Amino acid sequence: MCQTPDCRTPSLDIRCLAQAPLQRHSAFVPDRPPRLHRVFKGYDPPLYFVTFNTHKRKKLLANPEVHAALVHFAQEGSPRGIGLGRYVIMPDHVHLFVRGNLDFSLRQWVRMMKRALSNAILAEPPHLQQGFFDHLIR
C-alpha cells in the first residue's frame, strides 16, 4: 500500500508515482523530443503513457510469470526515482504509465523492461515487437 497520505493506490502491485523522488539537478533529458523543451524545463519530470505489443501479436503476456516480472522490474526502479503507475497486461500488448527523474531515458527503460518480461516468457523468441508507442501526459 502506498505510504503517501493523500494517495488512493489500492494494491501492493502498483508503484505510487507520488513516492518517486524528483531529481532536479540535471538539465539534460536524454531522448526528449525537441518541441517539448518547455515541458521538460519548467515542470516536474513528465508522465508517459506507453504501449507495446508482442511479436506478430502472439498471446504471450497474460500470465502470472509476466506479471511478477513487471512488478519486480518496477520495484527495482523505485530506488532510482522511476515510478510505474497503473498498468494493464493484455494477452498481446501492455499499457502502462511511467515517470522517471529528469535524466530518465524512456527508450532505455522500455528496452530493459521488455528484456525482463521476455525472460519470463517460456515460448521461443522473438517475444516482443521492436519499439513502442508513447504519449507525454501534460
C-alpha positions as CSV (number, residue, x, y, z in Angstrom):
1,M,0.0,0.0,0.0
2,C,1.3,3.5,-0.8
3,Q,2.5,5.4,2.2
4,T,1.7,8.9,0.8
5,P,-1.2,10.3,2.9
6,D,-3.4,11.5,0.0
7,C,-2.8,8.6,-2.3
8,R,-5.5,6.1,-3.0
9,T,-3.4,3.3,-4.5
10,P,-5.3,0.1,-3.5
11,S,-2.7,-2.5,-4.3
12,L,0.8,-3.6,-3.4
13,D,1.4,-4.4,-7.1
14,I,1.3,-0.8,-8.2
15,R,4.1,1.7,-7.6
16,C,2.8,5.0,-6.4
17,L,4.1,7.8,-8.5
18,A,3.9,10.3,-5.6
19,Q,6.7,8.3,-3.9
20,A,9.2,8.6,-6.7
21,P,11.9,11.1,-5.7
22,L,12.4,14.1,-8.0
23,Q,15.9,14.8,-9.1
24,R,16.0,18.4,-10.4
25,H,19.8,18.7,-10.6
26,S,20.1,17.6,-14.2
27,A,19.4,20.0,-17.1
28,F,19.8,17.2,-19.7
29,V,17.0,14.9,-20.5
30,P,18.1,12.2,-23.0
31,D,15.9,11.3,-25.9
32,R,13.4,14.1,-25.4
33,P,11.5,15.5,-28.3
34,P,12.9,19.0,-29.2
35,R,9.4,20.5,-29.5
36,L,8.7,19.8,-25.8
37,H,11.6,21.7,-24.2
38,R,9.3,23.9,-22.2
39,V,7.6,20.9,-20.6
40,F,10.9,19.3,-19.6
41,K,12.4,22.6,-18.5
42,G,9.7,24.1,-16.4
43,Y,7.8,21.2,-14.8
44,D,8.3,18.1,-12.8
45,P,9.5,15.1,-14.8
46,P,6.9,14.1,-17.3
47,L,4.5,11.2,-17.0
48,Y,4.4,8.9,-20.0
49,F,1.6,6.6,-21.3
50,V,3.4,3.6,-23.0
51,T,2.0,0.8,-25.2
52,F,4.0,-2.1,-26.7
53,N,2.9,-5.3,-28.4
54,T,4.1,-8.9,-28.7
55,H,5.8,-10.1,-31.9
56,K,3.1,-10.8,-34.5
57,R,0.5,-10.1,-31.8
58,K,1.1,-13.6,-30.2
59,K,-0.8,-14.1,-27.0
60,L,2.1,-14.4,-24.6
61,L,1.7,-11.9,-21.9
62,A,-1.4,-12.6,-19.8
63,N,0.1,-15.0,-17.2
64,P,1.4,-14.7,-13.6
65,E,5.1,-15.0,-14.6
66,V,5.0,-12.0,-16.8
67,H,3.0,-10.0,-14.2
68,A,5.5,-11.0,-11.5
69,A,8.4,-9.9,-13.8
70,L,6.8,-6.5,-14.4
71,V,6.2,-5.9,-10.6
72,H,9.8,-6.9,-9.8
73,F,11.1,-4.6,-12.5
74,A,9.1,-1.7,-11.2
75,Q,10.4,-2.4,-7.6
76,E,13.9,-2.4,-8.9
77,G,13.4,1.0,-10.5
78,S,12.0,2.7,-7.4
79,P,15.4,3.4,-5.7
80,R,16.4,5.1,-9.0
81,G,13.5,7.5,-8.9
82,I,11.4,5.6,-11.5
83,G,7.8,5.1,-10.7
84,L,5.5,2.6,-12.6
85,G,1.9,3.7,-12.3
86,R,-1.3,1.9,-13.4
87,Y,-0.8,-0.8,-16.0
88,V,-2.8,-3.3,-17.9
89,I,-1.3,-6.5,-19.2
90,M,-3.3,-7.9,-22.1
91,P,-2.5,-11.2,-23.9
92,D,-0.7,-9.4,-26.8
93,H,0.1,-5.9,-25.5
94,V,0.8,-3.8,-22.4
95,H,-0.4,-0.3,-21.4
96,L,1.3,1.5,-18.6
97,F,2.1,4.9,-17.0
98,V,5.7,5.6,-16.0
99,R,7.6,8.6,-14.6
100,G,11.3,8.9,-14.1
101,N,13.7,11.6,-12.8
102,L,14.9,14.4,-15.1
103,D,17.7,12.3,-16.6
104,F,15.3,9.4,-17.3
105,S,15.6,7.7,-20.8
106,L,12.2,6.2,-21.7
107,R,13.7,4.3,-24.6
108,Q,16.3,2.7,-22.4
109,W,13.8,1.9,-19.6
110,V,11.3,0.3,-22.1
111,R,14.2,-1.8,-23.6
112,M,15.2,-3.1,-20.2
113,M,11.6,-3.8,-19.1
114,K,10.9,-5.7,-22.3
115,R,14.0,-7.8,-21.7
116,A,12.8,-8.6,-18.2
117,L,9.4,-9.6,-19.4
118,S,10.8,-11.6,-22.3
119,N,12.9,-13.6,-19.8
120,A,9.6,-14.6,-18.1
121,I,8.0,-15.9,-21.3
122,L,8.6,-19.6,-21.9
123,A,7.8,-19.6,-25.7
124,E,10.5,-19.4,-28.3
125,P,11.7,-15.9,-29.1
126,P,11.1,-13.4,-30.5
127,H,8.5,-12.4,-27.9
128,L,8.0,-8.6,-28.3
129,Q,7.8,-6.2,-31.2
130,Q,10.6,-3.7,-31.6
131,G,9.8,-0.2,-30.5
132,F,6.8,1.1,-28.5
133,F,4.3,3.9,-28.6
134,D,4.3,6.7,-26.0
135,H,2.3,9.7,-25.2
136,L,3.5,12.5,-22.9
137,I,0.9,13.4,-20.4
138,R,0.9,17.1,-19.8
